[in-house]
Amino acid sequence: MNEANFKELLVKYQQGQCTAAEKAQLESWVTFGRFDGPVLSDEMLNERLLKLEARLPLANAVKIKLWPRIVGVAAAVAAITFGIWFFSAPRHPELVSGSQNYANDIGPGGNRAVLTAGGKTINLSEAKTGIAVNDDIKYNDGTTIDPSALGINLPSSRANAKDLTLEVAALRGGIYSIILQDGTKAWLNAASKLKFESNYRNKLQRIVKLEGEAYFEVAKDAKRPFIVESNGQRTEVLGTHFNISAYPGEAIKTTLLEGSVSVSSLRGGTTKQSQVLKPNQQSILTANNEIKVTQVDASQAIAWKEGQFSFQNEALESIMQKVARWYDVEVVYKDENLRKAVIWGKVSRFENISQVLSKLQLTGQAKFKLEGRTVFVQK
């Protein structure tokens, strides 16, 4: 791809007019640096970037990396290797200074969850990151949670096991981890619930029910499959690493990192369609209960677990849903067309919301205003 072709494709891409082949070609260049233009030394590239920063004074203050740095690009498009946000930054930097738009600020989420059992609910410690369930319930540092607070007795006997259904819910603005009795590890994203049995010793299957998003590292057990039931979907594995996003009102996405999983769509309690995923594949359960499988970078699906917001060609509406859950805010669009604006980027989830919104605003796609716990999105 030469420089002229790249510029032409980039304009089409931003206008949403690229064919699938053109989109793949452009994204391949951005990712892998395949470009037939003149080669720049590190010194020359840095010189071009300094000139770019002089034209966009705020860009230098924004600590954000969207793609790996690629040495050897054409001078005219050197900024693209550091992120489309530099390329498409607005011409009026005063709009993104943040002082007038973010008079109040909201900190990032934390370890916020509740545990429900026996009809009672308790708040889990924000000073801990997770719990482990066995014959007792402990925090991940070994501190025991008194089961009497829940009005239950954790049994080791077979007779009582059927009565022990537990639920951990990560709140809006929260995240929490769980180690199940079989050794399976689960991490809950904000506004997510996991319901499970405290004792799998006498079960033929290990079944959990998920609402929201979770990453699983399933303990291997060839005799007892591990099954995740979510809204209209059943995922079955023996031992593997995968992520499921199953928020109400959103498409269910299952992304495989390691091993294999079988994903089935359900209607009326019966299996209608089944697909087996391989690593770096993602299934999407559509509104009409069809499963579509695509190749993806699976690490993007668990960026939330690693403390990042990571967007690849993602609609602003989807991005703001994630922001809303993590910062516990509401989002209001002054222009409904902005929901479809497409953005690439990576931002730390440990930033205050003002920093995240300011960085998103640098795309030039939208302007944000924070009032109380409501984010207004406008042109």
RALINSUL-V140733 format. One record per backbone hydrogen bond with DSSP energy under -1.0 kcal/mol. CO is the residue of the C=O (numbers start at 1). NH is the residue of the N-H. E is the energy in kcal/mol with one decimal. If there is no record, write none. Layout:
co:CO nh:NH e:E
co:CO nh:NH e:E
This chain:
co:1 nh:36 e:-2.4
co:2 nh:6 e:-2.4
co:3 nh:7 e:-2.4
co:4 nh:8 e:-2.2
co:5 nh:9 e:-2.6
co:6 nh:10 e:-2.7
co:7 nh:11 e:-2.1
co:8 nh:12 e:-2.0
co:9 nh:13 e:-2.8
co:10 nh:14 e:-2.5
co:11 nh:15 e:-1.5
co:12 nh:17 e:-3.1
co:13 nh:16 e:-1.3
co:19 nh:23 e:-2.7
co:20 nh:24 e:-2.2
co:21 nh:25 e:-2.1
co:22 nh:26 e:-2.5
co:23 nh:27 e:-2.7
co:24 nh:28 e:-2.0
co:25 nh:29 e:-1.8
co:26 nh:30 e:-2.4
co:27 nh:31 e:-2.2
co:28 nh:32 e:-3.0
co:29 nh:33 e:-2.8
co:33 nh:35 e:-1.0
co:41 nh:45 e:-2.6
co:42 nh:46 e:-2.6
co:43 nh:47 e:-1.9
co:44 nh:48 e:-2.1
co:45 nh:49 e:-2.2
co:46 nh:50 e:-2.3
co:47 nh:51 e:-1.8
co:48 nh:52 e:-2.2
co:49 nh:53 e:-2.6
co:50 nh:54 e:-1.7
co:51 nh:55 e:-1.2
co:52 nh:56 e:-1.7
co:56 nh:59 e:-1.6
co:58 nh:61 e:-1.3
co:59 nh:62 e:-1.2
co:62 nh:64 e:-1.6
co:74 nh:77 e:-1.2
co:75 nh:78 e:-1.3
co:77 nh:80 e:-1.3
co:78 nh:81 e:-1.3
co:79 nh:82 e:-1.6
co:80 nh:83 e:-1.1
co:83 nh:86 e:-1.3
co:83 nh:87 e:-1.1
co:84 nh:88 e:-2.9
co:92 nh:95 e:-2.2
co:93 nh:96 e:-1.8
co:98 nh:102 e:-2.4
co:101 nh:370 e:-2.6
co:106 nh:353 e:-2.9
co:110 nh:112 e:-1.5
co:110 nh:175 e:-1.2
co:112 nh:171 e:-1.9
co:113 nh:124 e:-2.6
co:114 nh:169 e:-2.5
co:115 nh:122 e:-2.5
co:116 nh:167 e:-1.9
co:117 nh:120 e:-2.2
co:120 nh:117 e:-2.4
co:122 nh:115 e:-2.6
co:129 nh:177 e:-1.7
co:130 nh:140 e:-2.1
co:131 nh:179 e:-1.9
co:132 nh:138 e:-2.6
co:136 nh:134 e:-2.8
co:137 nh:145 e:-3.3
co:138 nh:132 e:-3.2
co:139 nh:142 e:-2.4
co:143 nh:139 e:-3.3
co:146 nh:149 e:-1.6
co:147 nh:150 e:-1.6
co:147 nh:152 e:-1.8
co:160 nh:163 e:-1.6
co:161 nh:164 e:-1.6
co:163 nh:165 e:-1.2
co:164 nh:198 e:-1.9
co:166 nh:196 e:-2.7
co:167 nh:116 e:-2.9
co:168 nh:194 e:-2.5
co:169 nh:114 e:-2.1
co:170 nh:192 e:-1.3
co:171 nh:174 e:-1.8
co:173 nh:110 e:-2.1
co:176 nh:188 e:-3.6
co:177 nh:131 e:-2.1
co:178 nh:186 e:-2.8
co:179 nh:133 e:-2.9
co:180 nh:183 e:-2.0
co:184 nh:180 e:-2.9
co:185 nh:217 e:-2.7
co:186 nh:178 e:-3.0
co:187 nh:215 e:-2.0
co:188 nh:176 e:-1.5
co:192 nh:170 e:-2.4
co:193 nh:211 e:-2.3
co:194 nh:168 e:-2.4
co:195 nh:209 e:-2.5
co:196 nh:166 e:-3.1
co:200 nh:203 e:-1.6
co:206 nh:227 e:-3.3
co:208 nh:229 e:-2.7
co:209 nh:195 e:-2.7
co:211 nh:193 e:-3.3
co:212 nh:246 e:-4.0
co:213 nh:189 e:-2.5
co:214 nh:244 e:-2.6
co:215 nh:187 e:-2.3
co:216 nh:242 e:-1.9
co:217 nh:185 e:-2.5
co:225 nh:206 e:-2.7
co:226 nh:237 e:-2.6
co:227 nh:208 e:-2.7
co:228 nh:235 e:-2.6
co:229 nh:210 e:-2.5
co:230 nh:233 e:-2.4
co:232 nh:266 e:-2.3
co:233 nh:230 e:-2.6
co:234 nh:264 e:-2.8
co:235 nh:228 e:-2.9
co:236 nh:262 e:-2.3
co:237 nh:226 e:-3.6
co:238 nh:221 e:-1.2
co:240 nh:218 e:-2.9
co:241 nh:257 e:-2.4
co:241 nh:258 e:-1.8
co:242 nh:216 e:-3.2
co:243 nh:255 e:-2.9
co:244 nh:214 e:-2.3
co:245 nh:253 e:-2.3
co:246 nh:212 e:-1.8
co:247 nh:250 e:-2.1
co:252 nh:285 e:-2.4
co:253 nh:245 e:-2.9
co:254 nh:283 e:-2.7
co:255 nh:243 e:-2.7
co:256 nh:280 e:-2.7
co:258 nh:241 e:-1.5
co:261 nh:277 e:-2.6
co:262 nh:236 e:-2.7
co:263 nh:275 e:-2.7
co:264 nh:234 e:-2.5
co:265 nh:272 e:-2.7
co:267 nh:270 e:-1.3
co:270 nh:267 e:-2.0
co:273 nh:265 e:-2.3
co:275 nh:263 e:-3.4
co:278 nh:281 e:-1.1
co:280 nh:296 e:-2.5
co:281 nh:256 e:-2.3
co:282 nh:294 e:-2.4
co:283 nh:254 e:-2.2
co:284 nh:292 e:-2.3
co:286 nh:289 e:-1.8
co:290 nh:286 e:-3.1
co:292 nh:284 e:-2.4
co:294 nh:282 e:-2.7
co:297 nh:300 e:-2.0
co:298 nh:301 e:-1.1
co:300 nh:303 e:-1.1
co:302 nh:306 e:-1.1
co:303 nh:308 e:-2.5
co:304 nh:307 e:-1.3
co:307 nh:349 e:-2.3
co:309 nh:347 e:-2.5
co:311 nh:345 e:-2.6
co:314 nh:343 e:-2.4
co:315 nh:319 e:-2.0
co:316 nh:320 e:-2.9
co:317 nh:321 e:-1.5
co:318 nh:322 e:-1.5
co:319 nh:323 e:-2.1
co:320 nh:324 e:-2.6
co:321 nh:325 e:-1.9
co:322 nh:326 e:-2.1
co:323 nh:327 e:-2.5
co:324 nh:329 e:-1.6
co:325 nh:173 e:-2.3
co:330 nh:375 e:-3.2
co:332 nh:377 e:-2.9
co:335 nh:338 e:-1.7
co:336 nh:339 e:-1.4
co:337 nh:340 e:-1.4
co:338 nh:341 e:-1.3
co:339 nh:317 e:-2.3
co:341 nh:316 e:-2.6
co:343 nh:314 e:-2.2
co:345 nh:311 e:-3.6
co:347 nh:309 e:-3.6
co:352 nh:356 e:-1.6
co:353 nh:357 e:-2.8
co:354 nh:358 e:-2.2
co:355 nh:359 e:-1.9
co:356 nh:360 e:-2.3
co:357 nh:361 e:-2.3
co:360 nh:363 e:-1.5
co:361 nh:364 e:-2.0
co:367 nh:378 e:-2.7
co:369 nh:376 e:-3.4
co:371 nh:374 e:-1.9
co:373 nh:330 e:-2.6
co:374 nh:371 e:-2.8
co:375 nh:332 e:-2.9
co:376 nh:369 e:-2.1
co:377 nh:334 e:-3.5
co:378 nh:367 e:-3.8
